[in-house]
Amino acid sequence: MKTIGYIIQKEFKQIFRNKGMLPIIFVLPLLQLIILSNAATFEIKNIKFAYIDQDRSATSRGLIEKFEASTYFNVLDTYPSQALASSAMLKGEVDVVLEIPLHFERNLQKDKKGNLGIIINAIDGAAAGVTNVYVSQIIQNYNKSILMDVKELSDQQIKPVTIETIPLFWYNKTLNYKTYMVPGILVLLVTMITLFLSGMNIVREKEIGTLEQINVTPIKKSQFIIGKLFPFWIIGMALLTIGLIIASLIFNVPMIGSLLLMYFYTSIYILVILGIGLFISNFTDTQQQAMFIAWFFTVIFILMSGLFTPIESMPRWAQILTEFNPIKYFVEVMRMIMLKGSGFMDILPQLIKTIIYAAIMNVLAVWSYKKTT
Amino acid sequence: MGIHIENISKSYKDVNALKNISFDVKPNELFGLIGPDGAGKTTLFRILTTLLIANEGKASVAGMDVLLDYKEIRKHVGYMPGRFSLYQDLTVEENLKFFATIFGTTIEENYDLIKEIYVQIEPFKDRRAGKLSGGMKQKLALCCALIHKPKVLFLDEPTTGVDPVSRKEFWEMLKRLQEKNITILVSTPYMDEAALCDRIALIQDGKILQIDTPEAIVNQYPKTIYNVSANNMYQVIKSLKAYSHQHSVYPFGEFVHYTDTREDFNTLDLNHYLEAQNLTNITIEKTQATIEDSFMELAK
């Protein structure tokens, strides 16, 4: 016990004496939290909008006015022909072109049917999808009001039958992206820092030659490993604390569930990450190698965690792969506890998988750590 | 209670680092392992300190087998690797305390053993180890290797990169440690340090060339050595190497060590030869063989 205590003490001394490392551990992740939470949103504003109005009727002008009124669209220009509009899109001057054909109003009144052409620049698929939703919403809303007008004019007896849906977004009423992103980005920074630091830590002793000296001492490998990794467990928890404070102060992210439960889950989750870190450092000889491998895994884990893209939209095989992604569970649990107020029984499936993961990783890591070379 | 090495061989992929090495180090002996870089010294150290497993052969340290009792060995040996391997960002005192703790002891408990060395670095005890001079670092590393009162001390090239004054001090410290019942195995590429050991093993390319006391090794040198010098040393070496009766020619400090193949060698002949090569200020004197000469002769 005394030995472990002294190693932990020594480890902390080394961390706090490393003047270059301290800001990397504490300041950069928080900058990351603040910048990413503000920047990573799916909302698109100022979409460059242009139109081709061949109808030139009251209805077509009314539709264009709707786009002008929307905060999402910047109505830039009108083009006389589709060819000119296409070349403008090729140059990147516009994102969306709305084409209103000749006799649009007349067809609408006569056949209760009208066709509109919409061309969206889909070089960024996600953005194009969102733009499409915006455009359809505006057209549909406008359509409804036209239908009313048209029907009132022609046939009083037939009441329009429309089913209106009013969506209700639970757990994030205003569909605020920050509320959704902040818990995820907290996960990202706790994971990245603890994985990188623990991965590089034992390799560093290899690099500077102290590991050789340590190996010729009666110290048990469990003592050494616990002593080396415990400080990073503490740092991970400290980062979570600082992150949560910032989340509630700056972003007003609700904290509905139990903080205690969140800390409990995080404490086990960090064990998984430390196990992976130790495993990496057992198979590398330099900090550089360890860094690259850790980086490779974090990128895959993060992109497949459901943090930025929903897991439901991934292909089947990728969805199966995400079952092996510890970050996925952490992201889920964080969002569940913070936004939904889930209790112990709700997160039990994730908790059990994380515990199994932690056990496997740490057994592998300790087993592959050798005191001889 | 010393060290026993029997037919040890070790190879890395396609390099045979050690080839069937056997020797014994007696208890309380200061034993030197002398050889150039790449001779296999460090490999042997790593096998004896249980960091590496030999392909063949047996070895024991202080009566304990390196394979079977490796845990016990780690409690009773001190190892100072060739590279400075203490924590550069911890202070002198913290380093010492760290090693004392992981050996399950305290600085106070074995202070008498390191006292003489530690007092020299004590004024700097709050300085980071990375900021110490080369000689100071070696003293600190020696303190750390001694803090648990080891029975056997392994020093792998402890004086490489250390200034001559510190080197001399270091060897005096080793002599004093020997009096405290510690067996010391030290390796060095410096031939002049070999003379300070009780016995030495000359090692090259993973093979032991000779094991004996330094005096005996020097006495066994088969030839008479001459110190040769002249106004142009480069010309001297070139000329001597071209001389038909030369046995060996090595630059040695300000002289060239020369041996001749003939039993009835007369320095006058050589003098005439060198004069004919347009050299002046020629001196040719008999001299004592050194370990270096013996090594060069054996390694031929």
Interface residues (C-beta under 8 A of the other chain):
Chain A: K2 T3 Y6 I7 K10 K13 Q14 R17 N18 I208 G209 T210 E212 Q213 I214 N215 V216 T217 P218 I219 K371 T372 T373
Chain B: R46 T49 T50 L51 L52 I53 K71 R74 K75 V77 Y79 P81 R83 F84 S85 L86 Y87 Q88 D89 L90 E94 K97 F98 F99 T101 I102 F103 G104 C144
